[in-house]
């Protein structure tokens, strides 16, 4: 069995002495540690830094991705711990903080009872949630995610609806009205849900829930308004950050489901806003 690379012993990254040939395993360990340090790097940048060909770097990145040390992207690599960004494809973002998202998904699924009507937005954390709904029955689900329907167990769902609108290919999501055409071809304002499960880009103590896209913020706000209860899903890397577009104030949610205890000031603000904190085990 090929031994796993010992990355911790190589921190911080150091350059090999000039004229000294690196062994491949040593180069790959340094490469993984460097990507972890900078968060993201292109193939060209890595080839220049480590003085090898781009083909060699590509092979090294493929190997390190297979071993779980980093995430391979088109044209480079990102750290497992990097903050997800909209320009990263959905498949890449799904693998970032994957363990935390799975725990959050399991904890959020515990809020769902048989027969509920759910509104669920597109996102990698809500995809994890969908995979934990297999034991539920008779659910009605409305979503703007193009990927989520494939993650739901058919036995769990009575009715499934996908909101229309413009398609964001990188996110595999639609952005548009929270409703469906009636006979007059206008969005039906009467739809309501028992529970909205909303993955957000950030949670900020003083200003609530945020995302990076203005139209998406309006859509998520409408999902929350049309639901009896609201659970916001966010891993701990998204706490105490602020993005471009505000979705809603802290008090717009009934639950915040995350993977680690928030900073004391945010925890106090959640209590003051009447938001129940659910920390996934």
N, C-alpha and C positions, 0 to 999 in steps of 0.2 A: 504494500500500500504506500502510495506516495505521501511523505510527511507533509502536514499543513505548514504554511509559512508562519514563522514567529515574527509578527509585525511589531509588537510592543518594544522589542529589544532594539529596533532600528529607529526609534523616535528620539530626537528630531531627525529629519532627512539630512544625510550628509553626502557630498559628492565623493566618489572614489578618487584617490590620488591620480594626477595626470600620468598617463602611460601605463596605468594598472588596468588590466582587463577584468571586468566584472564577470563572475559566474552568473549564468542565467537566473538561478534561484535567488541570488542576492539582488540582482537587478529588479526582479519582479517584486521582491519584498520592498525595496526602496520605492519602486513605482507605486505600489499600493499605499504606502505610507505618505507619499507625496500627494496623491489624489485625496487622501483623507485630510491632509493638512489644508489644501487649497480649495477643496470642495468640488471642483470641476476643472477639467483640462482637455484640450483637444489632442488628437493624435500628433499633429504637427508640432505642437508645443512640447509634448513628451519626447518625441523623437529628437528634437534639438537639445533638450535638457540632458537626456541620457545617452546622446551621441550614438544612436543606432538608427536603422532604417525604419520608415513608417510601417513596413510589413512586419518587422520584428515587434514593434509596439502593438500593432493590431493583434498579433498572436498572443503576446503577453496579456493584453486586456481581456481577450476571450478566455484565457486560462484563469485569470483572477476573477472574472465574472462567474465562471463555472464553479469556482471554489467559494464564492460568496463574499469576497473581500471588497468588491466594488460593483457598480452597475454600469454595464456597457451601454453607450448611447451611439446614435449615428454621428460619427466623426470624433468620438472621444469617450470619456467616462466621467461618472459623478460618484461622489462618496455615498455610502449607505446612509450617512447621517446628515447629508445636505438637505436644506429646506426645499421642498418641491416647488417648482415654478410652473406657471401655465404653459410656457414654451416647451417644457418636457412633455413628451408623448404620454398617453395614459398608461401604456405598458411600463414605462420607466417609473412614473409616479406611483404605480401600484406596488412596486417593489421597494420603495423608500418608506422606512419606518413600518415595514409590513407586519412585524410582530405586534407593535402597538395598535395598529389599525385593526388587526384581527381581534385583539382583546376588547377594544372599544366596540367593535361590531357585535361581539357576544354579549357585552353588557347592555347595549342598546336594544338588542333583540329581546332581552328580558322585560322590556317595557311594553312589548307587543303581545296582545291577547288574540285568541282565535276570533274571527269575524270582524276584526277592525278594518276601517278604511284608512289607508296610509297615503301620505304624500312624501315622496322620497326624491331628493335632488340627485343630480349626477355628481360623482366624485369617487375617489378611491376608497375612502372610509365607508361610504354607503354601499359600495360593492362588497366590502367585507361584511357589513351588516346583512346584506341579502343572502349571503352564504350561511348565515346562522338562523334563518327563518324556516328551515326545513321541517321543523316539528309543528309549526303553526298550520292552521287550516282555515279555509273560507275567508282569506284576506282579499280585500280590494286594494289595488296598488295603482297610484297615478304617479308618473315620473317623467322627468325630462332627459333621462339617461337612455342612450341607445344600447348600452352594454348590459344594464341591470336586468332586463327581461331574461337574458340567457343565464343569469346567476340564480334566479329564483327557482325553487323546486316546483314543478307543475302541480304537485299534490297540495301545495300550500295556498294556491291562488285561485280564487273564484273568478275575478275579473281583473284585467290588466289594461291600463291606458297609458299611452305615451303622448305627452303634450307636443304640439306642433311648434313650428317657428323656424328661424334660421339655424343651420347646423354648424356647430363648432367641431371641426374634424378632429383636432388634437385632443379635445376633451370627450369626444364621442357623446355629445349632448346637443339638445335643442335649446334655443333661447327665444321665448315668445310669451304669449298670454297664458295665464294659468286658467285654462278652460277649454271647452271643445265646441265646435260650431253646432248651433241648433238649426232649425229650419230656415232661419233668416241669415244663415252664414255668419253669425256673430258669436263671439265667445259667450258661453253660458255662464252667467254670474252665480248660479245657484249651487255649484258643487262645494262640498264641505268634507273635511276629513276628521277622524278621531285624533290622529296623531301625525304631525309632520316630523320627519327625521331629516335634519338638514346638516350636511357637512359644510363647514365654512373655512375660509382661508386664514382667518386670525380672530382672536378674542382679546379685546383690550379693556382694561379696568374702567377707564373713563368714558369709553364711547361704544362699547358693545361689540357687535359681530361684523366682520368685514370680508370682502372678496376683491378680486383684482379687476372684475369686469362690471361696468355700470349697468348694462342690461340684465346681466345675471343677478345683480344685487336686487333690482326691482322685482324680478321673478321670484327670488327666494323670499323676499318680504311678503309678496302676495301669498305664497304657499303658507307662510307662518300665520298670516291674518285669517286664512280660510280653515284653520285647524283648531280643534278644541284644546289640544295640548301640543307643545313644541319641545322637541329634544334636539339640542345642538350637539354635533359630534366634532371633536377637534383633538388631535393628539397634542402632547405637551410642547412640541416644537412650535406650535401655532399660538401659544399663550403669550400675552403681553406684547403683541405685534399689531401694527396697523397697516392696512393695505389701501388701495385707491378708493374703493366704493363701500360706503357703510350700508349694511343690510338692515340692522335694527339695533336699538339699545339693549343692554343686558337684560332688562326686565321683560323683553318680548319672548323669552324662552322660559319653560318650566323646568327643564333639566339641562345641565351641561355634562356630557359624557366624555371623559378623557382618560388618559392612561397613567397619570401621575398627579399628585397633589399640586395645585397651582401655588404661586407665590402668596404669602399671607395677605397682601393688600388686595389681590384679585379675589381670593377666597372671601374676604370680608365684604367686598363689593357685591359678590354673588349672593351672599346671605342678605344683604341690605335690599337687593333687587328681588328677593323672593325666588331665586333660582336654586333648585336642588342639585348639589354636586354629586355626580356618580363617577367614582374612580374605579376603573376596570381592574380586577385582581390580576 
